[in-house]
Protein backbone atom coordinates (compact mmCIF):
# COMPACT_ATOMS: atom_id res chain seq x y z
CA UNK A 1 0.00 0.00 0.00
CA UNK A 2 1.01 3.66 -0.37
CA UNK A 3 3.73 4.82 2.01
CA UNK A 4 2.68 8.45 2.34
CA UNK A 5 -0.44 10.55 2.14
CA UNK A 6 -0.80 12.76 -0.93
CA UNK A 7 -0.15 16.48 -0.68
CA UNK A 8 -2.85 18.44 1.16
CA UNK A 9 -4.28 19.89 -2.07
CA UNK A 10 -3.47 20.00 -5.75
CA UNK A 11 -2.22 23.60 -5.42
CA UNK A 12 -0.10 22.98 -2.31
CA UNK A 13 -2.35 24.72 0.21
CA UNK A 14 -1.65 23.62 3.76
CA UNK A 15 -5.11 24.35 5.22
CA UNK A 16 -6.86 21.18 4.04
CA UNK A 17 -9.78 20.68 6.48
CA UNK A 18 -9.92 16.95 5.74
CA UNK A 19 -6.30 16.12 6.45
CA UNK A 20 -6.87 15.42 10.15
CA UNK A 21 -9.35 12.66 9.26
CA UNK A 22 -6.96 11.29 6.65
CA UNK A 23 -4.11 11.23 9.17
CA UNK A 24 -6.31 9.28 11.60
CA UNK A 25 -7.25 6.71 8.95
CA UNK A 26 -3.68 6.47 7.73
CA UNK A 27 -2.56 5.81 11.29
CA UNK A 28 -5.06 2.93 11.53
CA UNK A 29 -3.71 1.45 8.31
CA UNK A 30 -0.10 1.76 9.38
CA UNK A 31 -0.87 0.32 12.82
CA UNK A 32 -2.52 -2.74 11.26
CA UNK A 33 0.49 -3.30 9.01
CA UNK A 34 3.10 -2.76 11.74
CA UNK A 35 4.25 -4.72 14.77
CA UNK A 36 5.59 -3.56 18.13
CA UNK A 37 8.59 -5.85 18.06
CA UNK A 38 10.66 -7.07 15.15
CA UNK A 39 9.99 -10.70 16.01
CA UNK A 40 6.19 -10.23 16.03
CA UNK A 41 3.81 -10.69 13.13
CA UNK A 42 1.98 -7.64 11.83
CA UNK A 43 -0.98 -6.63 14.00
CA UNK A 44 -3.57 -7.55 11.35
CA UNK A 45 -2.19 -11.11 11.38
CA UNK A 46 -2.28 -11.27 15.18
CA UNK A 47 -5.89 -10.06 15.10
CA UNK A 48 -6.79 -12.64 12.45
CA UNK A 49 -5.51 -15.47 14.64
CA UNK A 50 -8.49 -15.06 16.96
CA UNK A 51 -10.71 -16.65 14.30
CA UNK A 52 -9.53 -20.02 15.59
CA UNK A 53 -11.27 -19.28 18.90
CA UNK A 54 -14.40 -17.62 17.55
CA UNK A 55 -16.67 -19.33 20.11
CA UNK A 56 -14.73 -17.97 23.11
CA UNK A 57 -15.69 -14.75 24.90
CA UNK A 58 -12.54 -12.74 24.13
CA UNK A 59 -12.59 -13.80 20.49
CA UNK A 60 -16.23 -12.78 20.15
CA UNK A 61 -15.36 -9.37 21.61
CA UNK A 62 -12.46 -8.89 19.18
CA UNK A 63 -14.58 -9.91 16.20
CA UNK A 64 -17.41 -7.64 17.30
CA UNK A 65 -14.99 -4.74 17.60
CA UNK A 66 -13.71 -5.49 14.09
CA UNK A 67 -17.30 -5.55 12.84
CA UNK A 68 -17.90 -2.09 14.33
CA UNK A 69 -14.66 -0.73 12.86
CA UNK A 70 -15.53 -2.11 9.44
CA UNK A 71 -19.01 -0.57 9.63
CA UNK A 72 -17.56 2.80 10.66
CA UNK A 73 -15.15 2.76 7.71
CA UNK A 74 -18.02 1.81 5.37
CA UNK A 75 -20.01 4.84 6.50
CA UNK A 76 -16.96 7.07 6.18
CA UNK A 77 -16.50 5.84 2.61
CA UNK A 78 -20.13 6.74 1.90
CA UNK A 79 -19.92 10.18 3.47
CA UNK A 80 -16.65 10.95 1.68
CA UNK A 81 -18.23 10.15 -1.68
CA UNK A 82 -21.31 12.21 -0.80
CA UNK A 83 -19.12 15.10 0.33
CA UNK A 84 -17.22 14.92 -2.93
CA UNK A 85 -20.49 15.40 -4.84
CA UNK A 86 -21.25 18.50 -2.75
CA UNK A 87 -17.75 19.86 -3.21
CA UNK A 88 -17.97 19.45 -6.98
CA UNK A 89 -21.09 21.63 -6.89
CA UNK A 90 -19.46 24.07 -4.47
CA UNK A 91 -16.36 24.18 -6.63
CA UNK A 92 -18.51 25.09 -9.65
CA UNK A 93 -20.02 27.98 -7.68
CA UNK A 94 -16.54 28.99 -6.57
CA UNK A 95 -15.31 29.01 -10.17
CA UNK A 96 -18.29 31.19 -11.15
CA UNK A 97 -17.44 33.63 -8.34
CA UNK A 98 -13.88 33.83 -9.64
CA UNK A 99 -15.00 34.47 -13.23
CA UNK A 100 -17.63 37.00 -12.12
CA UNK A 101 -15.06 38.76 -9.93
CA UNK A 102 -12.67 39.18 -12.83
CA UNK A 103 -15.49 40.47 -15.04
CA UNK A 104 -16.78 42.97 -12.45
CA UNK A 105 -13.30 44.23 -11.56
CA UNK A 106 -12.50 44.80 -15.23
CA UNK A 107 -15.89 46.30 -16.11
CA UNK A 108 -15.71 48.77 -13.21
CA UNK A 109 -12.07 49.70 -13.58
CA UNK A 110 -11.07 53.28 -14.41
CA UNK A 111 -9.22 52.11 -17.53
CA UNK A 112 -12.21 50.23 -18.95
CA UNK A 113 -14.69 53.06 -18.27
CA UNK A 114 -12.29 55.65 -19.70
CA UNK A 115 -11.95 53.62 -22.90
CA UNK A 116 -15.74 53.56 -23.30
CA UNK A 117 -15.94 57.32 -22.64
CA UNK A 118 -13.32 58.00 -25.27
CA UNK A 119 -15.11 55.70 -27.75
CA UNK A 120 -18.26 57.87 -27.54
CA UNK A 121 -16.34 61.16 -27.59
CA UNK A 122 -16.41 62.02 -23.89
CA UNK A 123 -13.48 63.22 -21.85
CA UNK A 124 -12.07 60.50 -19.59
CA UNK A 125 -13.21 60.69 -15.97
CA UNK A 126 -10.39 61.42 -13.53
CA UNK A 127 -11.64 58.76 -11.11
CA UNK A 128 -13.58 55.50 -11.28
CA UNK A 129 -17.31 56.20 -10.90
CA UNK A 130 -17.60 53.04 -8.74
CA UNK A 131 -14.80 53.34 -6.18
CA UNK A 132 -13.52 50.46 -4.03
CA UNK A 133 -15.26 47.76 -6.09
CA UNK A 134 -11.95 45.96 -6.60
CA UNK A 135 -11.33 45.79 -2.85
CA UNK A 136 -14.83 44.41 -2.19
CA UNK A 137 -14.45 41.80 -4.94
CA UNK A 138 -11.06 40.73 -3.59
CA UNK A 139 -12.63 40.09 -0.18
CA UNK A 140 -15.36 37.97 -1.77
CA UNK A 141 -12.75 35.91 -3.63
CA UNK A 142 -10.79 35.44 -0.39
CA UNK A 143 -13.92 34.00 1.23
CA UNK A 144 -14.51 31.70 -1.77
CA UNK A 145 -10.92 30.49 -1.47
CA UNK A 146 -11.79 29.02 1.93
CA UNK A 147 -14.34 26.68 0.36
CA UNK A 148 -12.82 23.16 0.17
CA UNK A 149 -12.19 21.69 -3.26
CA UNK A 150 -12.82 18.13 -4.51
CA UNK A 151 -9.07 17.45 -4.50
CA UNK A 152 -9.05 18.05 -0.74
CA UNK A 153 -11.02 14.83 -0.23
CA UNK A 154 -8.44 12.76 -2.07
CA UNK A 155 -6.34 12.58 1.08
CA UNK A 156 -9.18 10.72 2.83
CA UNK A 157 -9.82 8.59 -0.24
CA UNK A 158 -6.17 7.50 -0.35
CA UNK A 159 -6.27 6.53 3.33
CA UNK A 160 -9.49 4.55 2.80
CA UNK A 161 -7.94 2.77 -0.19
CA UNK A 162 -5.09 1.69 2.07
CA UNK A 163 -7.66 -0.07 4.27
CA UNK A 164 -10.09 -1.39 1.64
CA UNK A 165 -8.38 -1.78 -1.74
CA UNK A 166 -8.04 -5.24 -3.27
CA UNK A 167 -5.27 -6.37 -5.59
CA UNK A 168 -5.62 -9.83 -7.03
CA UNK A 169 -2.84 -11.67 -8.85
CA UNK A 170 -2.99 -11.77 -12.65
CA UNK A 171 -6.20 -13.26 -14.03
CA UNK A 172 -4.81 -15.92 -16.37
CA UNK A 173 -7.55 -18.49 -16.76
CA UNK A 174 -5.28 -20.95 -18.54
CA UNK A 175 -3.17 -21.30 -15.39
CA UNK A 176 -6.03 -21.31 -12.90
CA UNK A 177 -8.51 -23.95 -11.90
CA UNK A 178 -10.50 -25.63 -9.16
CA UNK A 179 -7.37 -26.36 -7.10
CA UNK A 180 -6.03 -22.77 -7.16
CA UNK A 181 -5.86 -21.37 -3.64
CA UNK A 182 -3.70 -18.23 -3.86
CA UNK A 183 -5.53 -15.20 -5.24
CA UNK A 184 -4.75 -11.99 -3.37
CA UNK A 185 -1.55 -9.95 -3.32
CA UNK A 186 -1.38 -9.57 0.46
CA UNK A 187 1.24 -6.81 0.50
CA UNK A 188 -0.88 -4.48 -1.66
CA UNK A 189 -4.35 -5.25 -0.33
CA UNK A 190 -6.04 -3.30 2.46
CA UNK A 191 -5.58 -5.01 5.79
CA UNK A 192 -9.11 -4.22 6.92
CA UNK A 193 -10.31 -6.08 3.81
CA UNK A 194 -8.07 -9.02 4.65
CA UNK A 195 -9.50 -9.13 8.18
CA UNK A 196 -12.97 -9.10 6.66
CA UNK A 197 -12.01 -12.24 4.73
CA UNK A 198 -10.28 -13.78 7.77
CA UNK A 199 -13.44 -13.45 9.89
CA UNK A 200 -15.76 -14.09 6.91
CA UNK A 201 -17.60 -10.88 7.86
CA UNK A 202 -19.82 -8.64 5.77
CA UNK A 203 -18.94 -5.16 4.54
CA UNK A 204 -21.76 -2.60 4.30
CA UNK A 205 -21.66 -1.19 0.77
CA UNK A 206 -23.69 1.95 0.05
CA UNK A 207 -23.92 4.77 -2.54
CA UNK A 208 -26.18 3.24 -5.17
CA UNK A 209 -27.49 6.59 -6.33
CA UNK A 210 -30.84 8.13 -7.13
CA UNK A 211 -33.42 5.56 -8.19
CA UNK A 212 -31.82 2.63 -6.38
CA UNK A 213 -34.22 0.21 -4.73
CA UNK A 214 -31.83 -0.42 -1.83
CA UNK A 215 -29.80 1.91 0.36
CA UNK A 216 -27.08 -0.59 1.31
CA UNK A 217 -25.88 -4.13 0.71
CA UNK A 218 -23.88 -6.53 2.86
CA UNK A 219 -21.05 -7.76 0.65
CA UNK A 220 -19.36 -10.84 2.00
CA UNK A 221 -16.95 -12.67 -0.28
CA UNK A 222 -16.55 -10.55 -3.41
CA UNK A 223 -12.83 -10.23 -4.15
CA UNK A 224 -11.83 -13.25 -2.11
CA UNK A 225 -10.86 -15.27 -5.19
CA UNK A 226 -10.29 -14.73 -8.89
CA UNK A 227 -13.29 -15.33 -11.12
CA UNK A 228 -13.79 -15.78 -14.85
CA UNK A 229 -16.49 -17.05 -17.17
CA UNK A 230 -16.67 -20.75 -16.35
CA UNK A 231 -18.79 -23.35 -14.63
CA UNK A 232 -18.62 -23.71 -10.86
CA UNK A 233 -16.56 -26.91 -11.19
CA UNK A 234 -13.83 -25.03 -13.09
CA UNK A 235 -13.55 -22.13 -10.66
CA UNK A 236 -11.32 -22.19 -7.55
CA UNK A 237 -13.01 -23.88 -4.61
CA UNK A 238 -10.86 -22.13 -1.99
CA UNK A 239 -9.06 -18.92 -1.18
CA UNK A 240 -6.22 -19.32 1.27
CA UNK A 241 -4.13 -16.44 2.56
CA UNK A 242 -0.72 -17.10 4.03
CA UNK A 243 1.68 -14.85 5.91
CA UNK A 244 5.38 -15.10 6.67
CA UNK A 245 8.36 -16.92 5.22
CA UNK A 246 9.29 -20.58 5.42
CA UNK A 247 9.41 -22.30 7.81
CA UNK A 248 7.22 -19.82 9.72
CA UNK A 249 4.27 -19.61 7.35
CA UNK A 250 0.79 -19.36 8.82
CA UNK A 251 -2.69 -19.32 7.32
CA UNK A 252 -4.60 -16.14 8.16
CA UNK A 253 -7.73 -16.74 6.14
CA UNK A 254 -9.37 -19.65 4.38
CA UNK A 255 -12.59 -19.22 2.42
CA UNK A 256 -14.41 -22.28 1.14
CA UNK A 257 -16.45 -21.65 -2.01
CA UNK A 258 -18.11 -25.06 -2.09
CA UNK A 259 -21.38 -26.31 -0.57
CA UNK A 260 -23.58 -23.45 0.72
CA UNK A 261 -21.01 -20.75 -0.21
CA UNK A 262 -20.66 -21.85 -3.83
CA UNK A 263 -20.92 -18.76 -6.02
CA UNK A 264 -21.45 -16.39 -3.08
CA UNK A 265 -19.01 -13.87 -4.57
CA UNK A 266 -20.70 -13.92 -8.00
CA UNK A 267 -23.98 -13.36 -6.20
CA UNK A 268 -22.41 -10.39 -4.37
CA UNK A 269 -21.37 -8.89 -7.69
CA UNK A 270 -24.82 -9.45 -9.22
CA UNK A 271 -26.45 -7.81 -6.20
CA UNK A 272 -24.25 -4.72 -6.62
CA UNK A 273 -24.85 -4.56 -10.36
CA UNK A 274 -28.61 -4.84 -9.90
CA UNK A 275 -28.62 -2.19 -7.16
CA UNK A 276 -26.85 0.09 -9.65
CA UNK A 277 -29.46 -0.66 -12.32
CA UNK A 278 -27.53 -3.24 -14.38
CA UNK A 279 -30.32 -5.79 -14.67
CA UNK A 280 -29.79 -6.78 -18.33
CA UNK A 281 -29.11 -9.26 -19.64
CA UNK A 282 -31.06 -11.41 -17.23
CA UNK A 283 -28.94 -14.11 -15.60
CA UNK A 284 -30.34 -17.65 -15.26
CA UNK A 285 -28.39 -18.21 -12.03
CA UNK A 286 -27.07 -15.30 -9.94
CA UNK A 287 -24.31 -17.52 -8.49
CA UNK A 288 -22.84 -18.61 -11.82
CA UNK A 289 -20.31 -16.68 -13.91
CA UNK A 290 -21.98 -17.25 -17.28
CA UNK A 291 -22.17 -15.29 -20.51
CA UNK A 292 -25.02 -13.14 -19.19
CA UNK A 293 -23.08 -12.07 -16.11
CA UNK A 294 -20.09 -11.27 -18.33
CA UNK A 295 -22.49 -9.14 -20.40
CA UNK A 296 -23.53 -7.20 -17.30
CA UNK A 297 -19.86 -6.58 -16.56
CA UNK A 298 -19.27 -5.26 -20.09
CA UNK A 299 -22.14 -2.81 -19.72
CA UNK A 300 -20.79 -1.71 -16.34
CA UNK A 301 -17.29 -1.33 -17.82
CA UNK A 302 -18.58 0.69 -20.75
CA UNK A 303 -20.46 3.18 -18.58
CA UNK A 304 -17.68 3.40 -16.00
CA UNK A 305 -14.97 3.86 -18.65
CA UNK A 306 -13.13 0.66 -17.81
CA UNK A 307 -11.57 -1.39 -20.66
CA UNK A 308 -14.21 -3.82 -21.93
CA UNK A 309 -13.32 -7.39 -21.08
CA UNK A 310 -16.36 -9.00 -19.50
CA UNK A 311 -13.94 -10.09 -16.78
CA UNK A 312 -13.89 -9.34 -13.08
CA UNK A 313 -10.44 -7.79 -13.26
CA UNK A 314 -8.92 -5.53 -10.62
CA UNK A 315 -10.29 -2.32 -12.12
CA UNK A 316 -13.84 -3.70 -12.35
CA UNK A 317 -13.78 -5.47 -8.99
CA UNK A 318 -12.67 -2.36 -7.13
CA UNK A 319 -15.04 -0.02 -8.96
CA UNK A 320 -17.97 -2.21 -7.92
CA UNK A 321 -16.80 -1.44 -4.37
CA UNK A 322 -16.55 2.33 -5.15
CA UNK A 323 -12.76 2.21 -5.40
CA UNK A 324 -10.37 3.28 -8.16
CA UNK A 325 -7.68 0.66 -8.68
CA UNK A 326 -5.47 2.84 -10.89
CA UNK A 327 -5.65 6.01 -8.77
CA UNK A 328 -5.61 4.07 -5.47
CA UNK A 329 -8.48 6.19 -4.21
CA UNK A 330 -12.28 6.30 -3.98
CA UNK A 331 -14.48 6.55 -7.05
CA UNK A 332 -18.23 6.11 -7.10
CA UNK A 333 -19.56 3.40 -9.41
CA UNK A 334 -21.86 4.96 -12.03
CA UNK A 335 -25.47 3.84 -12.27
CA UNK A 336 -26.81 2.31 -15.46
CA UNK A 337 -28.06 4.81 -18.05
CA UNK A 338 -29.22 3.52 -21.40
CA UNK A 339 -28.28 6.75 -23.16
CA UNK A 340 -24.70 6.38 -21.92
CA UNK A 341 -24.23 3.33 -24.15
CA UNK A 342 -23.05 3.72 -27.76
CA UNK A 343 -25.58 2.95 -30.47
CA UNK A 344 -25.74 -0.76 -31.20
CA UNK A 345 -23.87 -1.76 -28.04
CA UNK A 346 -24.23 -5.52 -27.45
CA UNK A 347 -23.21 -6.66 -23.97
CA UNK A 348 -23.05 -10.30 -25.08
CA UNK A 349 -20.60 -9.58 -27.86
CA UNK A 350 -17.04 -10.41 -26.88
Long-range contacts (C-beta under 8 A, 24 or more apart in sequence): 1-29, 1-33, 1-161, 1-162, 1-165, 1-187, 1-188, 1-189, 1-190, 2-158, 2-161, 2-162, 2-328, 5-155, 5-158, 5-159, 6-154, 6-155, 6-158, 8-152, 8-155, 9-149, 9-151, 9-152, 10-149, 10-151, 16-148, 16-152, 16-155, 17-148, 17-152, 18-148, 18-152, 18-153, 18-155, 18-156, 19-155, 21-76, 21-156, 21-159, 22-155, 22-156, 22-158, 22-159, 23-159, 25-73, 25-76, 25-156, 25-159, 25-160, 25-162, 25-163, 26-159, 26-162, 28-163, 28-192, 29-159, 29-162, 29-163, 29-190, 29-191, 29-192, 32-163, 32-191, 32-192, 32-195, 33-191, 41-243, 41-244, 41-250, 42-191, 42-243, 44-191, 44-192, 44-194, 44-195, 44-252, 45-243, 45-250, 45-252, 47-195, 47-198, 48-194, 48-195, 48-198, 48-199, 48-252, 48-253, 49-250, 49-252, 51-198, 51-199, 51-253, 54-199, 63-199, 63-201, 66-195, 66-199, 66-201, 67-199, 67-201, 69-192, 70-192, 70-195, 70-196, 70-201, 70-203, 70-204, 71-204, 73-160, 73-163, 73-164, 73-192, 74-203, 74-204, 74-205, 74-206, 75-204, 75-206, 76-156, 76-160, 77-160, 77-164, 77-206, 77-207, 77-322, 77-330, 78-206, 78-207, 80-153, 80-156, 80-157, 80-160, 80-330, 81-207, 81-322, 81-330, 81-332, 82-207, 83-153, 84-150, 84-153, 84-330, 84-332, 85-332, 87-148, 87-149, 87-150, 87-152, 87-153, 88-150, 90-147, 90-148, 91-147, 91-149, 91-150, 93-147, 94-144, 94-145, 94-147, 94-149, 97-140, 97-141, 97-144, 98-141, 98-144, 101-137, 101-138, 101-140, 101-141, 104-133, 104-137, 105-133, 105-134, 105-137, 108-133, 108-134, 109-134, 153-330, 154-329, 156-330, 157-329, 157-330, 158-328, 158-329, 160-330, 161-190, 161-323, 161-324, 161-328, 161-329, 161-330, 162-190, 163-190, 163-191, 163-192, 163-193, 164-190, 164-192, 164-193, 164-321, 164-323, 165-189, 165-190, 165-193, 165-318, 165-323, 165-325, 165-328, 166-190, 166-193, 166-223, 166-314, 166-317, 166-318, 166-321, 166-323, 167-314, 167-325, 168-223, 168-226, 168-314, 168-317, 169-226, 171-226, 171-228, 171-311, 171-312, 171-313, 173-228, 173-230, 176-226, 176-228, 176-236, 177-234, 177-236, 178-233, 178-234, 178-235, 178-236, 178-237, 179-236, 179-237, 180-225, 180-226, 180-236, 181-236, 181-238, 181-239, 181-240, 182-240, 182-242, 183-224, 183-225, 183-226, 183-236, 183-239, 184-223, 184-224, 184-239, 184-241, 186-241, 186-242, 186-243, 193-223, 194-241, 194-252, 194-253, 197-221, 197-224, 197-239, 197-241, 197-253, 197-255, 198-241, 198-252, 198-253, 200-255, 205-272, 205-321, 205-322, 207-322, 207-332, 207-333, 208-275, 208-276, 208-335, 209-276, 209-332, 209-335, 210-335, 211-277, 211-335, 212-275, 212-276, 212-277, 212-335, 213-275, 214-275, 217-268, 217-271, 217-272, 217-275, 219-268, 219-271, 219-272, 219-321, 220-264, 220-265, 220-268, 221-255, 221-257, 221-261, 221-264, 221-265, 221-268, 222-265, 222-268, 222-269, 222-272, 222-317, 222-320, 222-321, 223-265, 223-317, 223-321, 224-255, 224-257, 224-265, 225-255, 225-257, 225-265, 226-312, 227-265, 227-266, 227-289, 227-312, 228-289, 228-311, 228-312, 229-289, 229-290, 229-291, 229-293, 229-294, 229-310, 229-311, 230-289, 231-288, 232-262, 232-263, 232-287, 232-288, 235-289, 262-287, 263-287, 263-288, 263-289, 266-293, 269-293, 269-297, 269-312, 269-320, 270-296, 272-320, 272-321, 272-333, 273-297, 273-300, 273-320, 276-300, 276-333, 276-334, 276-335, 276-336, 277-335, 277-336, 277-337, 278-336, 279-336, 280-347, 281-347, 281-348, 291-348, 292-348, 294-348, 294-350, 295-347, 295-348, 296-347, 298-347, 299-336, 299-341, 299-345, 299-347, 300-333, 300-336, 302-340, 302-341, 302-342, 302-345, 303-334, 303-336, 303-337, 303-340, 303-341, 304-333, 304-334, 310-350
